[in-house]
């Protein structure tokens, strides 16, 4: 599904992502500055968390406490290989019953054996974005 939106529409788009996603593992693809973290902040809020959401660029993962589930937010931009993913226990997170949001997921995708959802964001006209949601089983 393709969704066109501006940053003013981010809450409605986040609701659609939660409705369309067939998995709690959601991978976010898009160039730097396209709005991945902004969208994840809104998703975390919609899942009932009052925690302060920030990009885990240097910590790799941030944990948030949602209403019904823990939420893990990964930024794999600085991860160089699969071994690093295993060294910090990525499998513990992806096989949990928690929401797992991953920015820069290219190294992780080949390791996923269960279903997951990819949200791809691209800039379109001016400040508008085009977002696609694709489920993989």
Backbone as ProteinMPNN parsed JSONL, in Angstrom:
{"seq_chain_A": "XXXXXXXXXXXXXXXXXXXXXXXXXXXXXXXXXXXXXXXXXXXXXXXXXXXXXXXXXXXXXXXXXXXXXXXXXXXXXXXXXXXXXXXXXXXXXXXXXXXXXXXXXXXXXXXXXXXXXXXXXXXXXXXXXXXXXXXXX", "coords_chain_A": {"N_chain_A": [[0.844, -1.175, 0.0], [0.52, 2.241, -0.756], [1.122, 5.369, 0.716], [0.662, 8.77, 0.738], [1.891, 11.634, 2.352], [2.276, 14.436, 4.651], [4.339, 15.916, 7.211], [2.487, 16.89, 8.986], [0.533, 14.992, 8.975], [1.413, 12.811, 10.343], [0.562, 11.316, 12.604], [-1.847, 10.068, 11.8], [-0.831, 8.519, 9.735], [0.892, 6.825, 11.167], [-0.994, 5.368, 12.633], [-2.189, 3.99, 10.519], [-0.039, 2.396, 9.723], [0.228, 0.682, 11.95], [-2.224, -0.618, 11.742], [-1.981, -1.869, 9.24], [0.267, -3.469, 9.414], [1.475, -6.762, 9.557], [3.029, -7.823, 11.445], [4.951, -7.495, 14.494], [7.475, -6.778, 14.145], [8.957, -4.237, 12.605], [10.49, -2.804, 9.929], [12.29, 0.027, 8.954], [12.931, 1.826, 6.132], [14.779, 4.223, 4.284], [16.208, 7.307, 3.167], [18.623, 9.288, 5.012], [17.219, 11.654, 7.196], [14.629, 11.589, 6.232], [12.489, 11.119, 7.864], [12.158, 8.854, 9.486], [12.694, 8.412, 12.275], [10.981, 10.308, 13.402], [8.494, 9.251, 12.7], [8.62, 6.832, 14.105], [8.682, 7.802, 16.737], [6.047, 8.686, 16.946], [4.659, 6.275, 16.608], [5.475, 4.897, 18.929], [4.297, 6.484, 20.894], [1.579, 6.074, 20.214], [1.374, 3.445, 20.956], [1.123, 3.594, 23.613], [3.163, 4.6, 25.24], [4.832, 6.866, 27.382], [7.391, 7.538, 27.308], [10.443, 9.307, 26.56], [11.384, 9.567, 23.28], [14.148, 8.909, 21.285], [16.661, 8.859, 18.714], [18.493, 5.868, 18.57], [21.22, 6.007, 17.731], [23.89, 5.807, 18.674], [23.712, 4.14, 20.892], [22.574, 1.904, 19.853], [20.19, 0.497, 20.569], [17.076, 1.43, 21.972], [14.86, 1.121, 24.684], [11.404, 1.185, 25.266], [8.545, 1.541, 27.323], [5.51, 0.328, 26.649], [1.869, 0.417, 26.608], [0.807, -2.228, 26.491], [2.942, -3.752, 25.672], [6.523, -4.15, 25.577], [8.709, -1.994, 23.768], [11.127, -1.948, 21.326], [13.625, -0.034, 19.868], [15.716, 0.181, 17.256], [18.717, 1.389, 15.763], [20.596, 0.684, 13.185], [22.583, 1.846, 11.731], [25.339, 2.24, 12.226], [26.3, -0.31, 12.489], [28.406, -2.847, 11.367], [28.533, -5.544, 10.485], [26.964, -8.848, 10.439], [27.845, -10.276, 12.662], [28.178, -8.378, 14.685], [25.491, -7.821, 15.197], [24.664, -10.245, 16.378], [26.351, -10.218, 18.577], [25.29, -8.264, 20.296], [22.955, -9.491, 20.917], [20.699, -9.641, 19.145], [18.847, -11.582, 18.383], [17.391, -12.142, 20.68], [15.688, -9.988, 20.924], [14.216, -9.996, 18.474], [12.841, -12.356, 18.594], [11.123, -12.037, 20.646], [7.998, -11.095, 22.219], [7.616, -8.484, 21.752], [7.246, -5.163, 20.359], [9.335, -4.328, 17.68], [11.184, -1.951, 16.258], [13.107, -0.999, 13.551], [15.616, 0.958, 12.274], [17.577, 1.441, 9.331], [17.839, -1.364, 8.328], [19.23, -3.248, 6.703], [21.305, -5.212, 7.198], [20.011, -6.862, 8.978], [17.718, -7.954, 7.731], [18.231, -10.404, 6.137], [18.453, -12.241, 8.197], [16.039, -12.614, 9.394], [13.525, -14.851, 10.151], [10.903, -15.144, 10.763], [7.714, -13.527, 10.204], [7.71, -10.134, 8.986], [7.493, -6.558, 8.62], [8.001, -4.095, 6.158], [8.538, -0.695, 6.07], [8.835, 1.746, 3.838], [10.159, 4.88, 3.198], [10.059, 7.767, 1.229], [11.126, 10.934, 0.025], [8.89, 13.104, -1.603], [7.231, 15.473, -3.494], [8.24, 18.76, -2.598], [7.945, 19.014, 0.801], [6.619, 16.712, 1.2], [5.974, 13.208, 1.737], [6.311, 9.864, 0.507], [5.119, 6.799, 1.344], [5.492, 3.323, 1.696], [4.013, 0.248, 2.656], [4.861, -3.0, 3.287], [4.224, -6.358, 3.812], [5.922, -9.29, 4.89], [5.982, -12.771, 4.937]], "CA_chain_A": [[0.0, 0.0, 0.0], [1.243, 3.505, -0.853], [0.5, 6.466, 1.454], [1.296, 10.07, 0.575], [1.593, 12.421, 3.544], [3.214, 15.452, 5.124], [4.604, 15.711, 8.638], [1.256, 17.199, 9.718], [-0.313, 13.797, 8.937], [2.215, 11.675, 10.813], [-0.188, 10.461, 13.534], [-2.767, 9.25, 11.0], [-0.007, 7.543, 9.011], [1.345, 5.842, 12.155], [-2.143, 4.491, 12.899], [-2.329, 3.11, 9.363], [1.043, 1.409, 9.774], [-0.136, -0.324, 12.949], [-3.348, -1.392, 11.199], [-1.566, -2.637, 8.064], [1.397, -4.354, 9.696], [1.151, -8.133, 9.936], [4.067, -8.25, 12.37], [5.449, -6.505, 15.447], [8.815, -6.405, 13.678], [8.753, -3.285, 11.519], [11.767, -2.287, 9.441], [12.109, 1.337, 8.338], [13.93, 2.125, 5.11], [14.69, 5.558, 3.722], [17.421, 8.112, 3.29], [18.778, 10.061, 6.232], [16.433, 12.877, 7.237], [13.328, 11.439, 5.576], [11.439, 11.096, 8.881], [11.982, 7.533, 10.111], [12.626, 8.551, 13.733], [9.75, 11.046, 13.707], [7.399, 8.294, 12.59], [8.749, 5.887, 15.217], [8.244, 8.519, 17.94], [4.588, 8.686, 16.956], [4.228, 4.888, 16.843], [5.707, 4.588, 20.346], [3.239, 7.193, 21.617], [0.305, 5.387, 19.959], [1.401, 2.164, 21.679], [0.864, 3.876, 25.02], [4.352, 4.963, 26.003], [5.104, 8.279, 27.669], [8.847, 7.68, 27.324], [11.085, 10.217, 25.605], [11.912, 8.775, 22.173], [15.241, 9.517, 20.533], [17.329, 7.897, 17.848], [19.551, 5.12, 19.257], [22.344, 5.924, 16.793], [25.126, 5.375, 19.332], [23.425, 3.044, 21.828], [22.026, 0.852, 18.985], [18.808, 0.147, 20.895], [16.385, 2.071, 23.088], [13.669, 0.39, 25.122], [10.306, 1.999, 25.747], [7.5, 0.736, 27.955], [4.202, 0.63, 26.081], [0.713, 0.033, 27.413], [0.661, -3.677, 26.544], [4.163, -4.424, 25.218], [7.763, -3.392, 25.469], [9.006, -1.542, 22.411], [12.568, -1.791, 21.116], [13.907, 0.832, 18.724], [17.098, -0.024, 16.831], [19.324, 2.133, 14.66], [21.722, -0.168, 12.794], [23.404, 2.599, 10.778], [26.764, 2.09, 12.526], [26.649, -1.726, 12.598], [29.163, -3.186, 10.164], [28.338, -6.903, 9.996], [26.012, -9.678, 11.182], [28.436, -10.678, 13.937], [27.841, -7.332, 15.662], [24.091, -8.021, 15.579], [24.611, -11.366, 17.316], [27.08, -9.851, 19.794], [24.424, -7.573, 21.256], [21.782, -10.312, 21.205], [19.551, -9.25, 18.328], [17.832, -12.633, 18.327], [16.552, -12.022, 21.873], [14.668, -8.979, 20.643], [13.33, -10.317, 17.351], [12.009, -13.508, 18.936], [10.293, -11.694, 21.797], [6.642, -10.704, 21.848], [7.641, -7.031, 21.812], [7.387, -4.434, 19.107], [10.727, -4.071, 17.322], [11.288, -0.987, 15.168], [14.514, -1.007, 13.146], [16.084, 1.852, 11.216], [18.754, 0.921, 8.616], [17.736, -2.799, 8.615], [19.763, -4.106, 5.646], [22.024, -6.38, 7.733], [19.09, -7.714, 9.736], [16.702, -8.602, 6.883], [18.49, -11.808, 5.795], [18.421, -13.085, 9.391], [14.665, -12.742, 9.878], [12.868, -16.08, 9.702], [9.471, -14.976, 10.952], [7.161, -12.436, 9.408], [8.103, -8.77, 9.315], [6.909, -5.534, 7.769], [8.924, -3.042, 5.739], [7.988, 0.624, 5.791], [9.815, 2.491, 3.05], [9.77, 6.287, 3.112], [10.804, 8.562, 0.264], [10.66, 12.306, -0.177], [8.282, 13.348, -2.909], [7.222, 16.908, -3.778], [8.487, 19.696, -1.494], [8.205, 18.323, 2.065], [5.742, 15.546, 1.265], [6.603, 11.893, 1.721], [5.579, 8.712, -0.014], [5.429, 5.679, 2.218], [4.896, 2.038, 1.324], [3.988, -0.78, 3.701], [4.877, -4.33, 2.676], [4.351, -7.455, 4.773], [6.615, -10.485, 4.448], [5.693, -13.913, 5.832]], "C_chain_A": [[0.891, 1.241, 0.0], [0.444, 4.592, -0.13], [1.314, 7.721, 1.186], [0.904, 10.933, 1.766], [2.629, 13.525, 3.742], [3.408, 15.203, 6.612], [3.392, 16.065, 9.499], [0.351, 15.972, 9.844], [0.315, 12.596, 9.631], [1.438, 10.764, 11.779], [-1.16, 9.55, 12.782], [-2.0, 8.171, 10.24], [0.479, 6.452, 9.966], [0.214, 4.867, 12.501], [-2.337, 3.503, 11.746], [-1.246, 2.032, 9.368], [0.708, 0.309, 10.769], [-1.27, -1.204, 12.451], [-2.906, -2.325, 10.07], [-0.483, -3.665, 8.351], [0.926, -5.722, 10.165], [2.117, -8.665, 10.99], [4.387, -7.13, 13.352], [6.883, -6.104, 15.111], [8.616, -5.528, 12.45], [10.101, -2.647, 11.187], [11.511, -1.005, 8.671], [13.266, 1.626, 7.396], [13.689, 3.524, 4.58], [15.978, 6.309, 3.971], [17.452, 8.849, 4.631], [17.945, 11.344, 6.125], [15.049, 12.786, 6.632], [12.171, 11.352, 6.579], [11.202, 9.759, 9.55], [11.809, 7.664, 11.627], [11.365, 9.302, 14.153], [8.547, 10.112, 13.673], [7.433, 7.297, 13.753], [8.341, 6.548, 16.532], [6.726, 8.48, 18.064], [4.042, 7.288, 17.198], [4.363, 4.52, 18.313], [4.63, 5.245, 21.204], [1.896, 6.482, 21.451], [0.225, 4.043, 20.674], [1.368, 2.367, 23.193], [2.077, 4.235, 25.855], [4.447, 6.468, 26.177], [6.604, 8.546, 27.668], [9.318, 8.679, 26.273], [11.756, 9.365, 24.531], [13.004, 9.568, 21.465], [15.896, 8.43, 19.693], [18.451, 7.197, 18.61], [20.806, 4.942, 18.4], [23.599, 5.376, 17.463], [24.897, 4.23, 20.301], [22.927, 1.798, 21.108], [20.575, 0.517, 19.29], [18.324, 0.981, 22.081], [15.157, 1.232, 23.403], [12.656, 1.382, 25.657], [9.252, 1.062, 26.327], [6.157, 1.201, 27.402], [3.091, 0.163, 26.999], [0.629, -1.483, 27.586], [1.943, -4.439, 26.218], [5.37, -3.528, 25.41], [7.97, -3.056, 24.002], [10.513, -1.351, 22.327], [12.78, -1.042, 19.806], [15.395, 0.728, 18.416], [17.475, 0.965, 15.739], [20.6, 1.387, 14.307], [22.673, 0.529, 11.817], [24.9, 2.348, 10.986], [27.206, 0.634, 12.691], [27.265, -2.17, 11.277], [28.925, -4.587, 9.625], [27.386, -7.674, 10.914], [26.549, -10.077, 12.548], [28.137, -9.652, 15.032], [26.393, -7.469, 16.125], [23.969, -9.136, 16.615], [25.305, -11.033, 18.629], [26.22, -9.071, 20.782], [23.07, -8.265, 21.416], [20.541, -9.973, 20.407], [18.452, -10.312, 18.323], [16.902, -12.603, 19.539], [15.392, -11.061, 21.613], [13.69, -9.435, 19.559], [12.468, -11.548, 17.608], [11.196, -13.271, 20.2], [8.884, -11.375, 21.295], [6.504, -9.182, 21.863], [7.599, -6.43, 20.417], [8.869, -4.153, 18.896], [10.721, -3.179, 16.082], [12.76, -0.836, 14.821], [14.748, -0.018, 12.012], [17.365, 1.271, 10.644], [18.852, -0.595, 8.774], [18.438, -3.747, 7.641], [20.496, -5.344, 6.156], [21.092, -7.36, 8.436], [18.149, -8.516, 8.838], [17.007, -10.057, 6.542], [18.402, -12.772, 6.99], [17.009, -13.357, 9.89], [13.998, -13.971, 9.275], [11.362, -16.009, 9.861], [8.981, -13.813, 10.104], [7.68, -11.09, 9.901], [7.467, -7.835, 8.298], [7.989, -4.526, 7.411], [8.118, -1.782, 5.436], [9.083, 1.399, 5.081], [9.302, 3.909, 2.856], [10.683, 6.993, 2.114], [10.248, 9.981, 0.25], [10.004, 12.391, -1.541], [8.313, 14.862, -3.132], [7.399, 17.729, -2.504], [8.825, 18.939, -0.213], [7.316, 17.094, 2.229], [6.567, 14.261, 1.22], [5.688, 10.892, 1.05], [6.054, 7.506, 0.775], [4.772, 4.424, 1.673], [5.022, 1.077, 2.497], [3.878, -2.121, 3.019], [5.099, -5.369, 3.758], [5.045, -8.65, 4.129], [6.348, -11.604, 5.448], [6.8, -14.905, 5.759]], "O_chain_A": [[1.91, 1.274, 0.691], [-0.763, 4.722, -0.336], [2.528, 7.73, 1.387], [-0.264, 10.972, 2.153], [3.684, 13.551, 3.109], [2.718, 14.372, 7.203], [3.28, 15.587, 10.627], [-0.504, 15.922, 10.727], [-0.195, 11.481, 9.52], [1.645, 9.551, 11.765], [-1.273, 8.369, 13.111], [-2.471, 7.04, 10.116], [0.476, 5.275, 9.606], [0.453, 3.668, 12.643], [-2.616, 2.325, 11.97], [-1.522, 0.876, 9.048], [0.882, -0.872, 10.468], [-1.28, -2.408, 12.708], [-3.404, -3.445, 9.961], [-0.335, -4.633, 7.605], [0.086, -5.829, 11.058], [2.031, -9.828, 11.383], [4.127, -5.959, 13.076], [7.437, -5.192, 15.726], [8.171, -5.992, 11.4], [10.754, -2.042, 12.037], [10.615, -0.953, 7.828], [14.426, 1.665, 7.806], [12.546, 3.962, 4.443], [16.741, 5.98, 4.879], [16.425, 9.005, 5.291], [17.964, 12.028, 5.101], [14.355, 13.798, 6.525], [11.008, 11.492, 6.199], [10.138, 9.547, 10.131], [10.88, 7.091, 12.196], [10.749, 8.958, 15.162], [7.676, 10.189, 14.54], [6.391, 6.961, 14.316], [7.707, 5.9, 17.365], [6.187, 8.269, 19.15], [3.059, 7.128, 17.922], [3.466, 3.899, 18.883], [4.111, 4.628, 22.135], [1.158, 6.306, 22.421], [-0.868, 3.557, 20.965], [1.561, 1.423, 23.958], [2.01, 4.173, 27.083], [4.182, 7.239, 25.254], [7.041, 9.651, 27.988], [8.677, 8.868, 25.238], [12.605, 8.531, 24.843], [12.818, 10.728, 21.097], [15.706, 7.238, 19.933], [19.276, 7.863, 19.235], [21.382, 3.855, 18.352], [24.302, 4.558, 16.87], [25.8, 3.422, 20.516], [22.867, 0.729, 21.715], [19.797, 0.276, 18.367], [19.051, 1.207, 23.049], [14.501, 0.702, 22.507], [12.997, 2.3, 26.403], [9.093, -0.07, 25.87], [5.723, 2.324, 27.657], [3.35, -0.422, 28.05], [0.408, -1.971, 28.694], [2.023, -5.643, 26.461], [5.257, -2.302, 25.406], [7.472, -3.746, 23.113], [11.104, -0.668, 23.163], [12.192, -1.374, 18.777], [16.233, 1.138, 19.219], [16.652, 1.329, 14.9], [21.581, 1.449, 15.048], [23.475, -0.128, 11.153], [25.648, 2.255, 10.012], [28.369, 0.375, 13.001], [26.721, -1.905, 10.205], [29.095, -4.816, 8.427], [27.049, -7.222, 12.008], [25.777, -10.202, 13.499], [27.873, -10.021, 16.176], [26.093, -7.26, 17.3], [23.257, -8.992, 17.609], [24.893, -11.513, 19.685], [26.404, -9.205, 21.992], [22.142, -7.689, 21.985], [19.434, -10.015, 20.944], [17.267, -9.983, 18.265], [15.742, -13.001, 19.434], [14.262, -11.302, 22.036], [12.478, -9.281, 19.708], [11.472, -11.761, 16.917], [10.639, -14.214, 20.763], [8.624, -11.388, 20.092], [5.396, -8.657, 21.974], [7.881, -7.101, 19.425], [9.574, -3.781, 19.833], [10.308, -3.598, 15.0], [13.578, -0.572, 15.702], [14.164, -0.135, 10.935], [18.158, 0.676, 11.374], [19.851, -1.083, 9.304], [18.251, -4.959, 7.747], [20.323, -6.426, 5.596], [21.367, -8.559, 8.477], [17.819, -9.656, 9.164], [16.108, -10.891, 6.649], [18.289, -13.983, 6.802], [16.807, -14.24, 10.724], [13.915, -14.116, 8.055], [10.625, -16.722, 9.18], [9.756, -13.194, 9.375], [8.038, -10.928, 11.068], [6.971, -8.264, 7.256], [8.797, -4.146, 8.258], [7.161, -1.799, 4.662], [10.135, 1.673, 5.658], [8.174, 4.124, 2.413], [11.904, 6.842, 2.146], [9.05, 10.195, 0.441], [10.497, 11.823, -2.515], [9.369, 15.47, -2.961], [6.795, 17.438, -1.471], [9.869, 18.291, -0.136], [7.276, 16.503, 3.308], [7.696, 14.239, 0.731], [4.466, 11.046, 1.027], [7.252, 7.234, 0.857], [3.621, 4.46, 1.237], [6.01, 1.094, 3.231], [2.935, -2.373, 2.268], [6.052, -5.275, 4.533], [4.79, -8.98, 2.971], [6.471, -11.41, 6.658], [6.752, -15.934, 6.432]]}, "name": "protein", "num_of_chains": 1, "seq": "XXXXXXXXXXXXXXXXXXXXXXXXXXXXXXXXXXXXXXXXXXXXXXXXXXXXXXXXXXXXXXXXXXXXXXXXXXXXXXXXXXXXXXXXXXXXXXXXXXXXXXXXXXXXXXXXXXXXXXXXXXXXXXXXXXXXXXXXX"}
